[in-house]
Amino acid sequence: MDAHGLSERRACRLLSISRSVYRYQPKKPDDGEIAEQLLQLAERKPRWGFGKMFQRLRNQGYGWNHKRVRRVYREQRLHLRVKPKKRLPSRQPTPLVQPMSTNESWSVDFMSDSLQSGRTFRTFNVIDDFNREALVIEIDTSLPAGRVVRVLDAIAAWRGYPRRLRSDNGPELISQQLECWAEKNHVLLDFIEPGKPAQNAYIERFNRTYREDVLDFYLFSSLAEAREVTEQWLEEYNAIRPHESLGGMTPYQYASVNVQESENVRF
């Protein structure tokens, strides 16, 4: 029409379209009420997805088409955020056998509890599989991977680094920080299979004893109190408490006896 000076009627006839199609102007529907209802539902039921929300609107008597409601639902960005599950490589841990000497294998694990005020705290437990000696129980409200590395370095400063570190697949234990620490200090990270805590039975048995003797026995008012009681219990656990798995000896006694036997064999 602009280039050749044709009338609207003639231009439409040449293009084989009706004049009503040429003059059509889309009318965007008013979706304000739909958006308002969806936002109210999302505020009251944050875990509801589109299906439940649409069915709820239908039950309330609204007759909106599901395509229209879904379009508004997406425009409002109400879809649930699904956090992708981190894929783990296949785990083939070494068989759980008692080592022949100290520092051959350590086992680590996390536990959690709460103070009298309701504030939660975590514990990071480390034992030597050889004589079941509890090396440390670190207590704080947060124990990220960096803190785990510092705790392991502090133990190694007076005891030396282990050959193997057995653990589950917790986020702090599969972190890049711990992986770099292990590579730097020539430590093999031995992960158990997900959902099979029996493969880390030494630390799981230790956790049960710590839970029964300390965490379930006391009601702590502060982290300082929890650390103090735990420190006293650790000394009793290593030096006084007999272990059936060690022939009735304490971890310190078992280590001392085996050191003497190895020296006798050597000489």
N, C-alpha and C positions, 0 to 999 in steps of 0.2 A: 504493500500500500504506500509506503514512504518512497520507495525507489522508483516505482513505475506509475504512481498516481492512480492506482486502481481503487475502486470502491470496496467497502467491506464485503458486500454481497458477492462481487466478482472474484475477489481474492479467496474467499472461503470456497467458492465453487471450484476454482482451479486446484485448490489443495484437498478437495473432497472432504471438508469438515463442515459441520453445522455452525451457524453463527452463535448458537447458544454455547457450544463448546469453546469457541473463541472468546466469548464474553465471560466465561465461568471464572469466578474468584473464590478460591477455597476459604471456607470459614472455619477457623480454629475453634473447637469447642472450649467452653469454659470448664477447666478441670480443677478449679479451686476447691470445690467441695470434696472431690475425690482425694486430692492431696491432703486436705485437712483431716479427713477420716483416717487415711493411712498413717499420717504422722501421729495422730492420737493413739492408734493401735500400736505403733512402733514404740511409743513412749511407755505404754502400759505393759506391752509384751515384747521386750527387745529380742527374744529368741524365736519369735514367730517369723516364718518365711512367707512368700507370696501366697502359697496355697491356703494356709490357715487364715491369712488376712482376707483373701477374696471370699472364702466360704463364710467368714464372720460377717462381712458386708452383705452377702446374699441373705444370711439368716436375719439380718436387721431390716430387710425389705428393700435394699437398693438393687436396682435392675441393671446396673452398668455392665457392659460387655467385658468379658475377661481380658480381651486384647487391649481395650482402652485402659482398664485398671492396671494391667501389667506395664503399659507404656508410662503411666504416671508413676508407678512404683519404681521403675528404673530411673526416671528423671529425678526423683527425690533421693536416689542412691540409698534405698532402704534394703537392698539385698544383703544377706548375711555374709560377713567376711569369713571365709573358711581358710584357716591357717594350714598350709600344706604340711603333711607329715614328712619329717626328715627321713630320708632313706639311709639306712645303715648298711655298710658292707656285711657280707656274711661273716658270722662269728664262729670261730673254731677254737675255743679255749683249750689250754692244755689240761690234762686230767688233774683233778684235785687230789694231790698226794702230799704228805708231809715232807717238807724239804729236809735235807741232811745237815744244814748249817744255817746260821743267821744270815739275813740279807739276801737269801736266795729268792724269796717271794714275800711281798707285803700285800695285804688285802685292805681295801679302803671302801667306805660307804658313808652315806649321809643318814641322819635321823632328824626328827623334828619334834618339838613340844611347845608348851606355852607357859608364860609366867602367870602369876596370880592375877595380874591386871588384864590378862587375855592376850597380851602381845606374844606372837610366836617367835621362836628362835630355832636355830638349826645347830647340829653338831656334825663335825667331820671326824670320823673315827679311823684310826690307822693301827693295824696290828701286824706283827711278824708271824707268818704262818709256821715257822719252825718251832717256836716254843709258846705260841699264842700270846706273846707279850704285847700288851697295849702300849704303843709308842706315844700316842697323843690322842686327845679328844679336844678339838678346837670348837669353841662355842661362840656364836654371834648371831645377830639377827639376819645377816646376809653373808654368804660364803661363796663369792664368785670364783672363777677359775684362777684369777691372779692371786687370790688369797690362798687357794689350794696349793699353788706352786710354791709360795713363800713358806707354808707350813712344811711341805716335803723337804725343802731346802734346809729348814731349821733342824729337822730330824737328821738329815744327812750330815750336817755339820759336826755332830758328835757320834754318829753311828755309821756313816757311809751310805752310799746309794744302793738300792736293791737291784738285783738283776731283772726282776719281773714285778710288775704292779698289776694286781688283779682287781677288777672293778666291774660295776654294771655300766649301762649306757646312759647315765645321767648327763645333762647338758654341760655341766662343769668338767666332766671327765672325758668327754669326747671333743673338747674344745681344741682349737689350734694352739692355744698357749701351753696346754699340758702336752700336746704332741711335740711341740718344739722343745719343751723341757726334757722330755724323755729322749729325744734324739740327741740333744746336747750332752746328756749324762749317761748315754748308752743303757737306757732302761727300756725293757720290752713291755708295752702296754698290752695286757692280756684281758680282753673284754669277754664277759660271759654272754650267752645268747639271751635276747630279750625274753622276759617272762619266765626265766629259769633261775631263780635265786639260789637253788640248791647247788649250782655250780660255784657259788661263792659262799659255801656253807660255813667256813671258819669265821668270817666277819659277821654273818647272819646270826650265828650262835652267840658271838660276843655282844651283838646288839640286843639280843633278848635278855642277857644277863644284866647289861647296863640299864635297860628299860625297867626290869623288875626291881633292881637294887637301888636305882637313883631316880630316874625320871618319873616312875609311878609311885615311888615311896615318898618323895618330897614335893612340896608346893613352894616353888621359888618366888621370891618377891623381886629379884633383880638378877641380871646376868652375872654380876660379881659373886652373888651367893651360889649360883649354879656352877660357876667355875671353881669356886673354893671347895664345894662338896665333891665335885667330880675329881679334882686333883687329889683329895684325900682318898677317895675310892680307888683311883688308879694305883696308888701305892699299895693299898691293901690287896687289890686284884693281882698285882705282879709279885708281891713279896709274901703274902699270907694265905690267900685263898688257894686251896689245893684243887687241881684239875684232874678229873678222871681220865681224860685223853692223854695226860702226861704221866700216868701211873701214880697219881696221888701227889705229885710234886707241884710246886709253884713254878711259874715261868722262869723266875730267876734261878731256882734250884736246878731245873731241867737244863738250862743253858750252861750252868756251871759244871754239872756232871758230864755233859757231853764234851765240853772243852777239855776237861781232865782226861777223858777217855781218848780223845783224839791226840792229845800230847803223849800219852802212854804208848799208843800205837806208833807214833812217829819215832819215839826213842827206843 
